[in-house]
């Protein structure tokens, strides 16, 4: 038995385990813990591919297993988080809780389950479609076509974190707004299955000339995280999309 070829799959299963735990936590409204396990899962999702390339043990099994794990961690989890966040935000708006912790004490009722909040599960459906499409799309070896599910996931799980830790009332009113949350859900869903080319953070080499855009993005992301903390995450995802669009324009003009 060749143990080496199973190492990336074990890492992928770690991602799947993190996603499963995150689902349980998200259902219970424990968004901080959910974000921790999502973060670990996304790191493992990056590592399994890196280790597979390092050990030269890439295979079809790993590819399929990776997508199944991603569907849980970056598909099911953000859908549940968005649904729960919409429910708790509706209580926040109606009863004017002074703290996010108070809103989390309210349970998800059947009345709310069959209302507008269900639109949050669109993220899960579109993530599943994107991952299936990714598996058969030969164009996405060095870059992405459409928003990757981990980027969508980070955007979504950051919302309750911002709501829980921000003291800015303007930010809180915006992030709890029903129209804002529905719009975010629809836009992220469309972006996942769009034909928009987005650059990848995979490095073929580490030269500044070949990776200037990636280095600039990474530096900007680190600075924003230091300055804005959780609020930086959705801003970083937006910058990622904008940088990709600008890169597409420059590449088209150069050709």
C-alpha positions as CSV (number, residue, x, y, z in Angstrom):
1,X,0.0,0.0,0.0
2,X,1.4,3.3,-1.1
3,X,0.8,5.6,1.9
4,X,2.2,8.7,0.1
5,X,-0.6,8.9,-2.5
6,X,-3.2,9.0,0.3
7,X,-1.7,11.9,2.3
8,X,-3.5,14.6,0.2
9,X,-6.8,12.6,0.5
10,X,-6.4,12.5,4.3
11,X,-5.9,16.3,4.3
12,X,-9.1,16.6,2.1
13,X,-11.0,14.5,4.6
14,X,-9.8,16.9,7.3
15,X,-11.5,19.7,5.3
16,X,-14.7,17.6,5.1
17,X,-14.6,17.0,8.8
18,X,-14.2,20.7,9.5
19,X,-17.1,21.5,7.2
20,X,-19.3,18.9,8.9
21,X,-18.5,20.4,12.4
22,X,-19.1,23.9,11.0
23,X,-22.6,22.9,9.8
24,X,-23.5,21.8,13.3
25,X,-22.2,25.0,14.8
26,X,-23.9,27.2,12.1
27,X,-27.3,25.5,12.8
28,X,-26.8,26.4,16.5
29,X,-26.0,30.0,15.6
30,X,-22.4,29.7,16.9
31,X,-21.0,31.8,14.1
32,X,-17.6,32.6,15.7
33,X,-16.8,28.8,16.1
34,X,-18.3,28.2,12.6
35,X,-15.8,30.8,11.1
36,X,-12.9,29.0,12.9
37,X,-13.7,25.6,11.4
38,X,-14.4,27.1,8.0
39,X,-11.0,28.9,8.1
40,X,-9.2,25.6,9.0
41,X,-11.2,23.8,6.3
42,X,-10.2,26.3,3.6
43,X,-6.5,26.1,4.7
44,X,-6.7,22.3,4.4
45,X,-8.4,22.7,1.0
46,X,-5.4,24.7,-0.2
47,X,-2.9,22.3,1.4
48,X,-4.3,19.1,-0.2
49,X,-3.6,20.4,-3.7
50,X,-0.2,21.8,-2.7
51,X,0.8,18.5,-1.1
52,X,-0.5,16.5,-4.1
53,X,1.6,18.5,-6.5
54,X,4.6,18.4,-4.1
55,X,4.4,14.6,-3.9
56,X,3.3,14.2,-7.5
57,X,0.3,12.1,-6.6
58,X,-2.5,14.0,-8.3
59,X,-5.4,11.7,-9.3
60,X,-9.0,11.6,-10.3
61,X,-10.0,10.3,-6.8
62,X,-8.4,13.3,-5.1
63,X,-10.1,15.7,-7.6
64,X,-13.6,14.3,-6.9
65,X,-13.0,14.0,-3.1
66,X,-11.8,17.6,-3.1
67,X,-15.1,18.8,-4.7
68,X,-17.2,16.8,-2.3
69,X,-15.4,18.3,0.7
70,X,-15.7,21.8,-0.8
71,X,-19.4,21.3,-1.3
72,X,-19.8,20.8,2.4
73,X,-17.4,23.3,3.8
74,X,-17.9,26.0,1.1
75,X,-21.4,25.2,-0.1
76,X,-23.6,23.9,2.7
77,X,-22.0,25.9,5.5
78,X,-22.4,29.4,3.9
79,X,-26.0,28.6,2.9
80,X,-26.9,27.8,6.4
81,X,-24.9,30.7,7.8
82,X,-26.7,33.2,5.5
83,X,-30.1,31.7,6.3
84,X,-29.5,31.9,10.1
85,X,-28.0,35.4,9.7
86,X,-31.1,36.6,7.9
87,X,-33.3,35.2,10.6
88,X,-31.3,36.7,13.5
89,X,-31.0,40.0,11.6
90,X,-34.8,40.2,11.2
91,X,-35.1,39.9,15.1
92,X,-32.4,42.5,15.4
93,X,-34.3,44.9,13.2
94,X,-37.7,44.2,14.9
95,X,-36.7,44.2,18.5
96,X,-33.6,46.4,18.4
97,X,-31.2,44.2,20.3
98,X,-28.3,46.3,21.6
99,X,-25.9,43.4,21.1
100,X,-25.5,40.6,18.6
101,X,-25.3,38.0,21.5
102,X,-28.9,38.9,22.5
103,X,-30.1,38.2,19.0
104,X,-28.4,34.8,19.0
105,X,-30.5,33.7,21.9
106,X,-33.5,33.6,19.5
107,X,-34.1,30.2,17.9
108,X,-35.0,29.5,14.3
109,X,-38.8,28.9,14.2
110,X,-40.8,27.1,11.5
111,X,-42.5,30.4,10.6
112,X,-39.2,31.9,9.7
113,X,-37.9,28.8,8.0
114,X,-40.5,29.1,5.2
115,X,-39.9,32.8,4.5
116,X,-37.5,35.1,2.6
117,X,-34.6,33.7,4.7
118,X,-34.6,30.5,2.6
119,X,-33.0,32.5,-0.2
120,X,-29.8,32.1,1.7
121,X,-29.7,28.4,0.5
122,X,-29.2,29.6,-3.1
123,X,-25.6,29.8,-2.1
124,X,-25.5,26.1,-1.5
125,X,-27.3,25.3,-4.8
126,X,-25.0,27.5,-6.9
127,X,-21.9,26.3,-5.1
128,X,-22.9,22.7,-6.0
129,X,-23.4,23.7,-9.7
130,X,-20.1,25.6,-9.8
131,X,-18.1,22.7,-8.3
132,X,-19.6,20.2,-10.8
133,X,-18.9,22.6,-13.6
134,X,-15.3,23.1,-12.3
135,X,-14.6,19.4,-12.5
136,X,-15.3,19.2,-16.2
137,X,-14.0,22.6,-17.2
138,X,-10.4,22.3,-18.6
139,X,-9.9,26.1,-18.7
140,X,-9.5,26.4,-14.9
141,X,-6.1,24.8,-14.4
142,X,-4.1,28.0,-13.8
143,X,-7.0,30.5,-13.1
144,X,-10.7,30.5,-12.3
145,X,-13.8,31.1,-14.3
146,X,-16.3,32.5,-11.8
147,X,-15.9,33.2,-8.1
148,X,-14.3,30.2,-6.3
149,X,-16.5,28.8,-3.5
150,X,-14.0,29.4,-0.7
151,X,-14.0,33.1,-1.6
152,X,-17.8,33.2,-1.4
153,X,-17.7,31.3,1.8
154,X,-15.3,33.7,3.5
155,X,-17.4,36.6,2.4
156,X,-20.5,35.1,4.0
157,X,-19.1,33.8,7.3
158,X,-17.5,37.3,7.8
159,X,-20.9,39.0,7.9
160,X,-22.0,37.7,11.4
161,X,-18.5,38.3,12.6
162,X,-18.6,42.0,11.5
163,X,-22.1,42.3,13.1
164,X,-20.8,40.9,16.4
165,X,-17.7,43.0,16.7
166,X,-18.4,46.3,14.9
167,X,-19.4,49.3,17.0
168,X,-20.3,51.4,13.9
169,X,-24.1,51.8,13.8
170,X,-24.0,52.6,10.1
171,X,-22.2,49.3,9.4
172,X,-24.6,47.4,11.7
173,X,-27.7,48.9,10.0
174,X,-26.3,48.1,6.6
175,X,-25.3,44.5,7.4
176,X,-28.6,43.7,9.1
177,X,-30.6,45.1,6.2
178,X,-32.8,42.5,4.5
179,X,-32.3,44.0,1.0
180,X,-28.5,44.0,1.5
181,X,-28.4,40.4,2.5
182,X,-30.7,39.2,-0.3
183,X,-28.6,41.2,-2.8
184,X,-25.4,39.8,-1.5
185,X,-26.8,36.2,-1.8
186,X,-27.9,36.7,-5.4
187,X,-24.8,38.5,-6.5
188,X,-22.5,35.9,-5.0
189,X,-24.6,33.1,-6.5
190,X,-24.4,34.6,-10.0
191,X,-20.6,35.3,-9.7
192,X,-19.9,31.7,-8.8
193,X,-21.4,30.4,-12.1
194,X,-20.4,33.4,-14.3
195,X,-17.9,33.4,-17.1
196,X,-15.8,36.0,-15.4
197,X,-12.0,35.0,-15.4
198,X,-10.4,35.5,-12.0
199,X,-6.7,35.0,-11.3
200,X,-5.5,32.2,-9.1
201,X,-3.0,32.5,-6.2
202,X,-1.1,29.4,-7.4
203,X,2.6,30.3,-8.1
204,X,4.5,28.6,-10.9
205,X,7.5,30.7,-9.9
206,X,8.1,33.5,-7.4
207,X,9.5,36.2,-9.7
208,X,8.1,39.7,-9.2
209,X,7.6,40.2,-12.9
210,X,5.4,37.2,-13.3
211,X,3.4,37.6,-10.1
212,X,3.2,41.4,-9.5
213,X,-0.6,41.3,-9.4
214,X,-0.6,38.4,-6.9
215,X,1.9,40.1,-4.6
216,X,0.1,43.4,-4.7
217,X,-3.2,41.6,-3.8
218,X,-1.6,39.7,-0.9
219,X,0.1,42.9,0.5
220,X,-3.2,44.8,0.2
221,X,-5.0,42.0,1.9
222,X,-2.6,41.8,4.8
223,X,-2.8,45.6,5.4
224,X,-6.6,45.6,5.3
225,X,-6.8,42.7,7.7
226,X,-4.5,44.5,10.2
227,X,-6.5,47.8,9.9
228,X,-10.1,46.6,9.6
229,X,-10.0,43.0,11.0
230,X,-13.3,41.2,10.1
231,X,-14.6,44.1,8.0
232,X,-11.6,43.6,5.7
233,X,-12.7,40.1,4.5
234,X,-15.6,41.2,2.2
235,X,-13.5,44.2,1.0
236,X,-10.7,41.8,0.1
237,X,-13.1,39.6,-1.9
238,X,-14.4,42.7,-3.8
239,X,-10.8,43.9,-4.5
240,X,-10.0,40.4,-5.8
241,X,-12.8,40.6,-8.3
242,X,-11.8,44.2,-9.3
243,X,-8.1,43.3,-9.7
244,X,-9.2,40.3,-11.9
245,X,-11.3,42.5,-14.1
246,X,-8.5,45.1,-14.5
247,X,-6.1,42.3,-15.2
248,X,-8.4,40.9,-17.9
249,X,-8.6,44.3,-19.5
250,X,-4.9,44.8,-19.6
251,X,-4.3,41.3,-20.9
252,X,-6.8,41.9,-23.7
253,X,-5.2,45.2,-24.7
254,X,-1.7,43.6,-24.7
255,X,-2.9,40.8,-27.0
